[in-house]
Amino acid sequence: MLLNEVIKMQHALKNSNDTLLFNIFNPTFIREVNIQKFKSALNKWRNGRKVKRIKIQRFMIFGRGGHVTSWITFDSKEKVFLYQSWINTSAGWKLMWLTKVLPHNLSYGTRDEKQIQKLKQLTLQELIVNRNITRINRDLPIPETLVVVLPKGTKKSIFRIPGHVIKQLPREEIKANVLKLHAYYYLEFATIRILDDIATSYIDIYPLYANVPGLNRVRGLQLFFIRKNNQWEFDHQGTKW
């Protein structure tokens, strides 16, 4: 059960047992992240403080994903918010990330660029062809022109969505040419992680205008994929924000 693993994680955090906490993470994290860098990141986050109490605020499961929010009270009586991401693997529930505790330079599960590109294509197919993007709001239009952020220093991907034109542009160009894009919003791939035979994809949706139907602020979706016979398939919807 996820709750049992969350309790174990809280115990490790309260007792500064960083090795135990490290081993609660998924196998890909354990293989790719240096444990000394992990411990250093935790020490930097604690900043000499000791965790005295952890109170769970929300406990949610979306398909293969678990999301737990809690408040941590230090011995200094300072309180901080903690967001935990979990993944249900073949070995049970494992930690995927601790938001605002772990720095981005501990990134993992992102090394296989060829598979990452395949997952980006599948993410767009799920969002557009299978209309998963309307999870945000059923009134959200799906335009013929789709705009995707092109990160600095990267080459354009090869995306093919029947009936749609896909424009890949740097964020600055998107903002400078809003009226010429003929789109309601633009998409940005956030984190895509490959965890052995499971992958998780996060994508953000930014409105291009003030009054886009069904989109009055930046929203986001999470999707899960599973690898079968060396091919990626859509598995579950994850959280939305």
C-alpha positions, 0 to 999 in steps of 0.5 A: 500500500502507498500509505505504508511507503509514505509512513516509511518515507516520513520516518526516514525524513524525521530521523535524517536516515538519508540512506533509507530515504534514498532506497525508497526511490525507484530503481532508475533513480537509485541507478542514475543518481549519486547517493552522495549528491542526494545526501548533499541536497538533503543537507542543503534543504535542511540547512541545519534544521531537524524535522520534528513533525510531518502532517499529511494534507492530501493523499491522492492516487491517479492511475500509476501515480501517487501524490502526497502533500504534507506540512513539515515542522522543523525544530525551529518551528518553521513550517514548509510544504512538501510535495511527494510524487510516487510511482506504482512499479512492478516492485510496488510503490516507489518515490519518484520526486520530492518537489523543492527538496531535490534540485534539477541537477539530480535529473534522471530517467531522461538520458535516452533521447530517442525514446524521449522523442517517441514519448513526446509524439505519443503524448501529443497523440493522446492529447490531440487525437484522443482528446485527452487535453479536454480533461482540463475543460470539455470546452477547450478547443483543439485548433488545427495549428498546434504550437509547441515550445522549442527549448533553446539549443535543441533541434526540432522534433518530428511530430505528425498529427493528422489534420494538424499543423505543428509549429515548434518555436522558441518561447520568445518567438511565440510571445512575439508572434501571437496574432500570426500563430492562429492558435489558442494556446501553446504546449510545453513539454515539462519532465518526461522520465523513463523508469524501466518499463514505465514512462511519465510525461508532464505537459503544460498548456499556456493560453495565448489570449486572455479569454481562451474558452476553457483555459483561463490560466496555465494548466498541466497534465500528466500521462503514463505510458508502459512498454510492451514488446519494446513499444510504448503504449498509453497506460493511464491518465495522471494528475492535472493542475 
